[in-house]
Amino acid sequence: MKITFYGAAGEVTGSQHLVETERHRFLLDCGLFQGHRAESRAKNEQFLCDPKDLDAVFLSHAHIDHCGNLPGLYKAGFRGPIFCTPATAEIAEIMLLDSAKIQAEDARYLNKHVRGSHPSFEPLYTEDDVEKVMRRVETFEYRETYELDRGIKATMYDAGHILGSAITRFEIEDEGEIKRLVFTGDLGRRGMPLLHDPYPLQGCDILIGESTYGNRAHPPAPDVKHHLERIVNEAFESGGKVLIPAFSLGRTQQVVYYLNELYNEGKLPSVPVYVDSPLANRLTKVYERFQHLLDAQAQRSLIDDHNLFHFPGIRYVQSRDESKWINQMDGAAVIIAASGMCESGRIRHHLAHHIDDERNSILIIGFQAQHTLGRRIVEKQKYVKILDRDFPLRAKVEKINGLSGHADIVDMKWWYEHLAGEEGINHTFLVHGEPDSAQALADTIRDICNEDPIIPERGESYEV
């Protein structure tokens, strides 16, 4: 068996790994590279494998850095099946259509503003390409085994990272021997709301495992409900707004879930709650359809509350006119809007209207990268630029850490040790992590590996 690493090797985007046996060639994930525009564009446009020769793709989950170049793969000639869980299939279609829309908008903007003899910009793919590649998707449930032709069996288990995310275990017949290969995708954290802990598999010959937070431990998950209750009640008393920048997939649903619990407990004051993100609204409907996949606490709540993402007073906003109308409303309110780092989306307009009022609060619930508007708000800079205008930052800035959906070094050590069992892991490849993070994880799990863990670079191949 030969494994070649074409993405997320020494970095955290563009997940793409090729597995070749005597009879089969299949890809694990097909994500977009994200980062500097020119560099990412070059990587995304050219596949290092031949898409026409692939038998299948196995998709771990629907984040863009794992699924985002499936339409490009189709454009390049791939016509095989794409295997994933049903929830991942629905989320991937929404995310890919949104990606195609953003690419079209970017191309129009660049073609309008870039001068000179530069050739016209084209999107990597279109909505039509997305619709075509989604016809190749075949789904199977957690713990259901699928046989790909003869010699490869695949079973998916809950990874606990986002809704539908999967760890895939393969039983591969190669040169007369059965080899067990496990691909983690992205592992989730233990003890987080809504989702199950990552399923603790045991027994593995070959591991392709993520290492995103292999060199750090997350702070303990905070009492989010307590913080939300305090912040919303303070806004209610002052007549202010609570602005919550949130990523459309995962984080928005977490916040709504907590607010729903506060409502059911009689602790949510009578304030309107607006979820102002068309993408988040579409994704929340997927969460509603797949509530049976949520964790034990959510299942207990569903006994008395049949929809964990709706309660009196919440309103899912679609149109731009309605979004503008929210900013003209007087009185207290909670506004949840994309994007999570305040770099795009409707949250910028809400911030422009409310950031200079000391009655209001901005609640930051995720990591804010350097040079983003969200980072400048967290740093409480005196003035911040929004939509090319400088605004005084007078609103209160609140921050809740510890909500990451990625396993940290403590969770990874637990999961990898369980996987190794008493036999150990013969071949370990650590991907989807910066070099320092991957190396720290390699040092941590070396004792449970029969051979030293390998941190592959892009384009490297290994015989196992």
N, C-alpha and C positions, 0 to 999 in steps of 0.2 A: 504494500500500500504506500502511496506517495501523497504527501500533503504539501501544498504550496500556499503561502500566505500573501495575498494580494492587497490586503487592507487591514486597518486596525492593528498593524504590526509596528510596535514602537510608537504608537499614537492611539488616539481614542475615537477616530472617525473612520468611515469607509469600510466597515466590517465586511470582509470577503475572503473566504478560505476555500481552496479547491481540494477535493479528495478524489484520488484516482485509484481504482482497483483494476484487476484483470479485465473486468467487463463493464465497469461503470465510471462515469466522471460526474460528480455533482458538487454544487456550490453550497457552502454554509453562509447564508446572508448575502445581500448585495446592497450595501449602504452607500450613501453619498459621502464623499470627502467634504469636510466643511473647514473653512479657514480663509486664508488670503485668496481673493477672488481668482487671480490668474493661475496660481498654483493648483487650487482645487479644481478649476475648470479643466485644466490639462489632465489631471488624474481621472476625473469623471468622464471625460470624452473617450478615453482609450482603455479598453479592457485588455489586461495582460493574458487572459485566457481567451479561447475562441468560443463565444457564446453559442455558435451553431453546433458545437460538439458536446454540449452539456446535456446530460440525461435529466437533471432535475435541480431544483433549488430548495433547500430547507431553510425556512425563515424563522428566526428565534422570536422576534417581536417587531412592533410597528413603529419604533422610533426611526426617524429619517436616516440616521447614520447606520442603520441596519437594513432598511428596506428601500431607501430613497432612490436607488438607481435601477430598480427592477424594470421600469419602463425603458430606460436606456439599454438594458440587456436585451429586451424584446426588440427594440429598434435595430440592434446589432445582429439579430438573427436567432435568438433563443426561442424555442417553441416547445420546451418540455413543461412538465407540471411544476407548480410551486406549492410546497406543502407547509401548512401552518395550522394553528388552532382557529376555530371559527371566529373568536373575538378578535384575534390578530388580523384575520382577513377583512373584517369590517372596518377596523381602525386603520389598517394600511390603505384601504381605498380612499378614506377621508383624508388621510395625511398626504397621499400622493397627489390627489386632485388639488389640494391646497398648495403643494409644492409646485405643481405645473402652473397654477395661477400666479404664484409669486414670481416664477421664472419669466412668464410672459410679461408681467408688469415691469420687471427689471430690464428686460430686453427693450421694451418700448421706451423706458426712461433713458437707457444708455444710448439708444439710437437717436434720441431727440437731443441729448446734451453732449455727446462725444463728437468733436469736430475733427476735420482733416480727412485723410485717406483711409482711416481705419475701416475694415470690412464691417458690415452690419452684424449686430449681435443677434443670435438665435437662442431660444431656450433649449436646454438639453432634451426636453421632451414636452409633449402637449397633453392636454386632457384626453385627446383621442388615443394617444399611446397608453395612458393609464388605463382607460377602459379596455383596451385590447389585452394588456398584460394581466389584468384582473380576471379575464376569462380563463387564464391558465391555472388559477388557484384551486387547489383541492385541500379540503380541511379534514382533520381528524381530532378527536377529543383527547384530553389528558388521559394518559395510561392506556390508550388504544394503540395497538401495534399495527403498523402498516408495512407491507412487504413491497419493496420496489423491485419489480421483475423477480429475478432469481438471485439470491445471494446477499441481499441487504434488507434488514428489518429495522424499522425506526419506531421509537416510542417517545412521546413528549410528556414532560412532567412540569408542574407549575414552578416557574422561576421566581414568582413573587415580586417582580420588578415593576411591571405595569400590567394592566388587564390583558390577559391572553398570552403573556410572555412565557416562553418555554425553554427548559433544559431538554436537549434531545440526546437519547442514548441509541446508538446504532450497534447492531450485531452484524458484522460484515464477514462474509466468507471470502477469503483471499488466499490463494495458493494452498488450498486444502485445509486452512485453519480459520477458526472463528475468532475474530478480534472485536473487543468491546471498545467503541469510541464514544466519548461523551463530549458534547459541545454545550457549554453553559449558556451561551448568549450573555446577557447581563443578569447577574444575580441580584435579587432584592435583599432587603433588610428583614431581620426578625422583629416581630412585635410592632409593626407599623399598621396603621388603620386601613381598613377595607380589604387588603390583600393577604393571602396566606403567606406564611414563611416559605422560603425556597424548599422544595421537596428534597429530603436527604437521601439521595441515591447511595448505593453501596456497590462497589465492584467496578473496576475500570482498567483497561489495558492502555488506552491512549486518551489523554485529556487535552482539549483545547479550551482553556479557561480564561475568563476575564480577570483583569488586575487593576481596574480603574482607581480604586482607593486602597491599593495594596500596601501603602506606606502611612496610613493614618486611621485613626478611630474617630467615628462621629461622636459629637456630644450626645448625651442621653436624649431620647425623644422627649420634647417638652410637653407640658400639659397644655396643648393647643386650645382645648375648650376653655380652660380657665383664662388664658390670655385673651381669646376672642370675646368672652363674656365681659371682661373688664373694659376692653377697648370699645366695644359696641355700646355698652352702657354709658361710658363717658361721652361718647358722641351723641347719644340720645339726650343726655342731660344738657349738653352745650348746644345742641342743634347743629352739630357738625357732620361732615361726611367722613367715612372710612374708605380709603382707596387701597385696594389690594391688587398689585400687579401679580399675575399668576400665569404660569404656562398652561396652555389649553388642555394638554393631555396629562392627567394625573394630579397635578397640584390643585387645579380648579375643583376637581371632584372631591378631593380631600377637604377643602375648605367648606364646600357646600354640605358635605356629610356632617362635619362638626356643627355647622349652624343648624342643620336639621335636628341634631341631637339636642342642642340647646333649646330649640323650639319645643321639642317633645318633653323636655324637663321643665318647661315654664320659665326658662332663664334668659330667653331672647326678648328684648324689648320690642315694642311695636314700631319697627322701622322697616321701610322697604329695602329689599335686597335685589340688586340688579347684577345679573351675569351678562356682561356686555362683550361677548366674543362669539361670533357665528361659528367659528371652528370649535370652540369649547362646547357650544350648545349641541352641535352634531355629535361630538364625542360623548357627551353626557348621556345622550339617548342610547348609545351603545352600552354604557354602564348600566342603564336601566334595563336593557334587554338581557344582559348577562349578570343580573344580580345573584344568580345561583352560584357564580364563581367566587363571590366575596367571602371573607373570612367568617369565623364562628360568631364573633360579636355582631357583625352585620346580619348574619342569619337570625340571631336572636331578636334583633331589632325589627326584622321583616315580619315577625309573627304578628306584631301590632301595627306596623307601619309599612304599607305595601310599596312605597316608593321613597327611597332614602335620599333622593335628590330634589324633592319637591315639598314645600310646606307653605302655608298661607303667608303671603307677603313677598315671596320670591318671584322674580320675573326674568325670563330669559329673553334678552334683547337681540333682535336680528338687524333691523334696518339702521342706516346711518341717521335718518331723521329722528328715530326714537332715541338713538345714542345722544344726539345733540339735545334732545328734549330733556334728558336726565340732568344735564348741566344747568338747565334753567329752573329746576325744581328747588324750592326752599325746604329747609328742615333737614333733619338727620337722615342718613341713608348709608348703606353699604354698597360699594361698587367694586365688583371683581372684573378685571379686564386684562386681556393680553396686551403686551407680552411680559414675560416674567422679569426681564431685565430692563424694561421700559424703553427699549430701543425701537420698537415699531408698534403698530396696532393702536387700538382706541385708548389705551391707558394714557398715552401722551396728551390727548385732548382733555381728558379728565384732570390730569395733573396741571395742565395749563390754566384751567378754570379754578382750581381749588388749592394749589400749592402755597399760595400767598395768604391763606386765611388760618390764623392760629387756632381756630375752633376745630379744624380738620386734622385727621391723622392719616399717615401713609404707613401701611403695614407691609413690611418686606418679609417674605417667607421663603426665600431661596437665595442661593449663592449669586453674588453680583460680580461679574468679571470686571477687570480693570477697563477704564475708558468707556464704561457704559453709563447711561443716565442713572440707572439704579444704583451704581456704585457711588456716584456723586451725591445722590440723596442719602445713602447710608452714611457717607462721610460728613453729612450735614453742612455741605458747602453753603456759604451765605447766599450765593446766587447760582442758579442752574439754567442752562440753555435748553429750551424746549421748543421745537418747531421754529428754530432760528431766532428765538426771542429769549432774553434774559428775564428770569422771574426770581423774586426773593423767596427763599425757602423759610416760610413761617409756620407751616403745618408741623405738628408733632411727627417724629419719625420713630416707629416701633419696629422691632425686628424679632423674628422667631427663627432660631437655628434648629438644626437637627432633623429636618424633614426629608433629607435626601432619600431617593428611592434605590440607591446603590448600596450593596453590601460594603462594609468597611473591612479592615484587616481582621477584626474580631469575628465577624460573620463568615468571612472567607476561610479563616483558619478552621472554624467549626465545620463548615460544609466540606472543605477539601479533606479534612481528617476523617470525616464520616465516609466519604467516597472511597478513600484509600483502604479503610478497614484494616485487617491484619496482613493483607497481601501486598499493600502498597500499589503505587501507580507506575507502570513501566516507562511510559513516555509522557512527559508533560510539556505543553507549549502554552506560554502565557502571552495573551494578546490583549487588545483593547485597554492599554495603559501606557502612560508616559514611561520612559526608561527607568527613572528612579522608583516609580511605583511598582513596576513589574519586577525590578530587582529585589525590592524589599519583600515582596510576596514570595519570590523564589527562595530567598534566604529563610523565610518563615516556614515554608512547607518542604524544604529539602529533605528532611528526615523521613517524610512519608513517601518519598519518591524513590523508586529503585534506581533511577538514573537522574543526574542533575537536571532540573528544569531548564528548558530552552526558551529564550526570549527572541523570537524570530524577527528578522527585518523584512521589509516589503520585497517580494519577489523571491524569497528564499524557499527552497524545497527540501523535504526530509523524507527518507525512506524509513518506514516503521513496520 
